[in-house]
């Protein structure tokens, strides 16, 4: 049975009607897909909660109250979102260049150590000078911690995922040693440092909350990242991430892009350590990094490695963390179950943005493959030249 011309025209017209051609249609379809994915995640979470003997409505209400219910909750959400956004921006710079780094945990720890050292050195300095210098110290320590993996990746093609993961463990062990020995507060039972001097502590923006002035630095960092994505340098990094061979043919040095992107991500993770040490906690603990480094990569991917997307994703994760803690405290829901609910909600958003996340992943894999292929070809060429000689 053949399809007549009118039938074909009708099919084409129907397909055209379903296609999102206007910004309003694209926004409507995107919003509808997001809501559907989140509703499905919430429904699955409700089934798990009900199966565990908990009231889903009460649990979800506790999450909302704990994240946006009052000024303290809002401050907690923003204070938790701030380091996530900073790490997310650093991870996004690397992702756009086709580099995947999961070393923000270690770099954040190094940055917090840098802020602590700066605090001890600058304890008698005025805050107007001590605070920015402590931030610079945190960024430099974070950058220093990623320097060896960056050099290994840029010059020897050592996989940055493995090397940065190992350096996370090194940083944790170093911090544990320091907080149990030379940096431990003398009268403390658990390993923790002395409080940071007042000269480098970030003041609170809202009384009776933990919302500190470092949150304002996040706005500046995201704004600078937005300008960077539209700059010539940002275009070069994007081009290298999309097509390293084309970038090389246009004179864009792959080693420099890889090295710089990793150093930038390390500096920003170090700044997140400064935010944790000088802002939220005002001293160092063994678990100061929590899971911020790993969640920062999630934020970068959920946000599509774009400025506004990263801000939105950081706020989402920060709200879920603050709300999850409130749910545990008020409803007595186990931490493991709370983590499952948070993961399901994040999974709902991940399903919505799966194409964008997959595109970022393909870009990174393509960059790695092309880089390793070029290195193998260079090795064969050197071997052939040696054989001819």
Beta strands, then each sheet from edge to edge (+ up, - down):
end
